[in-house]
Amino acid sequence: MGSISHKTETGAAADGWAMALSGLCLVHCLALPAIAIAAPAALGVDRLHWEFHVVFLSVAFGLTLAAFWPGKIHGLDVRRPRRAMALAGAGLALMFSALVGPLHDHERVLTTIGVLFLAGAHAVNWRLRAKAHRKAHALAA
């Protein structure tokens, strides 16, 4: 059997980075309002609010695509769980809807729920990727 493919390593790293980014996003959504109350327009970040969210949504989309891209572990195809992919899609859709459209007024709630969905999807994907890796090693032994 061969070694882990580059795509699989990239996907595992993407899951890890995506969960870390989700945590950072939650800190931003939940802690920044408290900071904003204490220090209005702290460092002028209020002017870059929309741009900040567009950049983070773009990064979240790219990491999700990399994490859920089909790959192989030791020559065996790794299937992506449909439920996790649906959860990731729902999370990204909620995050996007918080940026544009009529739901923008509910930005913090939609973004928080979307980030939690996305982090959950990446956690499931990471767990199943590790399970597939253990299975590949068991078959090779």
C-alpha positions as CSV (number, residue, x, y, z in Angstrom):
1,M,0.0,0.0,0.0
2,G,1.2,3.5,-0.7
3,S,1.5,6.4,1.7
4,I,-1.2,9.0,2.5
5,S,-1.9,11.1,-0.5
6,H,-1.2,14.8,-0.5
7,K,-4.9,15.6,-1.0
8,T,-5.7,13.6,2.2
9,E,-3.1,15.4,4.3
10,T,-4.3,18.7,2.9
11,G,-7.9,17.7,3.9
12,A,-6.9,16.8,7.4
13,A,-5.0,20.0,7.8
14,A,-8.0,21.9,6.4
15,D,-10.3,20.3,8.9
16,G,-8.0,21.4,11.8
17,W,-7.6,24.9,10.5
18,A,-11.4,25.2,9.8
19,M,-12.2,24.3,13.4
20,A,-9.6,26.8,14.7
21,L,-11.0,29.5,12.4
22,S,-14.5,28.6,13.7
23,G,-13.3,29.2,17.3
24,L,-11.8,32.5,16.3
25,C,-15.0,33.5,14.6
26,L,-17.0,32.7,17.8
27,V,-14.6,34.8,19.8
28,H,-15.1,37.6,17.3
29,C,-18.9,37.3,17.3
30,L,-19.3,36.9,21.0
31,A,-16.4,38.9,22.5
32,L,-16.1,41.8,20.1
33,P,-19.5,43.3,21.1
34,A,-18.4,43.5,24.7
35,I,-15.1,45.1,23.6
36,A,-17.1,47.5,21.4
37,I,-19.2,48.6,24.3
38,A,-16.2,49.2,26.5
39,A,-14.2,51.0,23.8
40,P,-16.3,52.3,20.9
41,A,-14.7,52.1,17.5
42,A,-11.8,50.2,19.0
43,L,-8.9,50.6,16.6
44,G,-11.3,51.6,13.8
45,V,-12.3,48.0,13.1
46,D,-16.0,49.1,12.7
47,R,-15.1,50.6,9.3
48,L,-13.8,47.2,8.1
49,H,-16.7,45.1,9.5
50,W,-18.1,43.9,6.1
51,E,-14.7,43.4,4.5
52,F,-13.6,41.3,7.5
53,H,-16.6,39.0,7.2
54,V,-16.1,38.6,3.4
55,V,-12.5,37.6,3.9
56,F,-13.4,35.1,6.7
57,L,-16.3,33.6,4.7
58,S,-13.9,33.2,1.7
59,V,-11.3,31.5,3.9
60,A,-14.0,29.3,5.5
61,F,-15.3,28.3,2.0
62,G,-11.8,27.4,0.8
63,L,-10.9,25.4,3.9
64,T,-14.2,23.5,3.7
65,L,-13.7,22.7,0.0
66,A,-10.2,21.4,0.8
67,A,-11.3,19.4,3.8
68,F,-14.2,17.7,1.9
69,W,-12.4,17.1,-1.4
70,P,-12.3,13.4,-2.2
71,G,-9.0,11.7,-1.4
72,K,-7.3,8.4,-0.7
73,I,-5.7,7.0,2.4
74,H,-3.1,4.3,1.5
75,G,-4.8,3.7,-1.8
76,L,-8.3,3.4,-0.4
77,D,-11.0,5.9,-1.4
78,V,-12.2,8.0,1.5
79,R,-15.9,8.8,1.2
80,R,-17.1,12.0,2.7
81,P,-20.1,11.8,5.0
82,R,-23.1,13.3,3.3
83,R,-24.6,14.5,6.5
84,A,-21.4,16.3,7.4
85,M,-21.3,17.8,3.9
86,A,-24.9,19.0,4.3
87,L,-24.1,20.4,7.7
88,A,-21.1,22.3,6.2
89,G,-23.2,23.6,3.4
90,A,-25.9,24.8,5.8
91,G,-23.3,26.5,7.9
92,L,-21.8,28.3,5.0
93,A,-25.2,29.3,3.7
94,L,-26.1,30.7,7.1
95,M,-22.9,32.6,7.2
96,F,-23.5,34.0,3.7
97,S,-27.1,35.0,4.5
98,A,-25.8,37.0,7.4
99,L,-23.7,39.0,5.1
100,V,-26.2,39.8,2.4
101,G,-29.9,40.0,1.9
102,P,-32.9,40.5,4.2
103,L,-31.5,38.4,7.0
104,H,-28.5,40.8,7.5
105,D,-30.2,42.3,10.6
106,H,-29.7,38.9,12.4
107,E,-26.0,38.7,11.5
108,R,-24.6,37.7,14.9
109,V,-27.1,34.9,15.4
110,L,-26.9,33.5,11.9
111,T,-23.1,33.7,11.9
112,T,-22.8,32.0,15.2
113,I,-25.2,29.2,14.3
114,G,-23.5,28.8,10.9
115,V,-20.0,28.7,12.5
116,L,-21.2,26.0,14.9
117,F,-22.7,24.0,12.1
118,L,-19.5,24.3,10.1
119,A,-17.2,23.4,13.0
120,G,-19.4,20.3,13.7
121,A,-19.2,19.2,10.1
122,H,-15.4,19.5,10.2
123,A,-15.2,17.6,13.5
124,V,-17.3,14.8,12.0
125,N,-15.1,14.8,8.9
126,W,-11.9,14.7,10.9
127,R,-13.2,11.8,13.0
128,L,-14.2,9.8,10.0
129,R,-10.9,10.6,8.2
130,A,-9.1,9.2,11.3
131,K,-11.3,6.1,11.3
132,A,-10.6,5.5,7.6
133,H,-6.9,5.9,8.3
134,R,-7.0,3.3,11.1
135,K,-9.0,1.0,8.8
136,A,-6.4,1.4,6.0
137,H,-3.6,0.5,8.5
138,A,-5.5,-2.6,9.7
139,L,-6.0,-3.8,6.1
140,A,-2.3,-3.3,5.4
141,A,-1.3,-5.3,8.4
